[in-house]
Amino acid sequence: MKRYRITYKQEFMGEILQNSYTRTVSNSVELQDAINALYDDPHVFHVDYEELKS
């Protein structure tokens, strides 16, 4: 299992908002699914991630 901080930017009512959350995944497919889920929101225009070391 690996932990990642997923950061995303979205435009909402003319403002750019940036949020992040921590996600634990067991493989790269789960990480990509989390990223794709964010991009399903039409307001999200950028997603980035970094692995968190224990």
C-alpha positions in Angstrom: 0.0 0.0 0.0 1.2 3.5 -0.8 -0.1 6.8 0.3 -0.4 9.8 -2.0 -1.4 13.4 -1.6 -3.7 14.3 -4.5 -3.9 18.0 -5.3 -6.4 19.4 -7.7 -7.4 22.8 -9.1 -10.9 23.8 -10.2 -12.6 26.9 -11.4 -15.8 27.7 -9.7 -17.8 31.0 -10.0 -14.8 32.7 -11.6 -12.3 31.7 -8.9 -9.5 29.1 -8.9 -9.7 26.8 -6.0 -7.0 24.3 -4.9 -7.7 21.4 -2.6 -5.8 18.2 -1.7 -6.5 15.0 0.2 -4.6 11.9 1.1 -5.4 8.6 -0.5 -4.0 5.1 0.2 -3.9 2.8 -2.9 -2.7 -0.7 -3.5 -1.6 -0.2 -7.1 -1.3 2.4 -9.9 -4.7 1.5 -11.3 -6.4 2.6 -8.1 -4.4 5.9 -8.2 -5.4 6.5 -11.8 -9.0 5.8 -11.0 -8.9 8.5 -8.3 -7.4 11.0 -10.7 -9.9 10.1 -13.4 -12.8 10.6 -10.9 -11.6 14.1 -10.3 -11.4 14.9 -14.0 -15.0 13.7 -14.3 -15.9 17.0 -12.6 -16.1 19.6 -15.4 -14.7 22.3 -13.1 -11.5 20.4 -12.4 -8.7 21.3 -14.9 -5.5 20.1 -13.1 -4.6 17.1 -10.9 -1.2 16.3 -9.5 -0.1 13.7 -6.9 3.0 13.0 -4.8 3.8 9.8 -2.9 4.0 10.4 0.9 6.9 8.6 2.6 6.2 6.9 5.9 
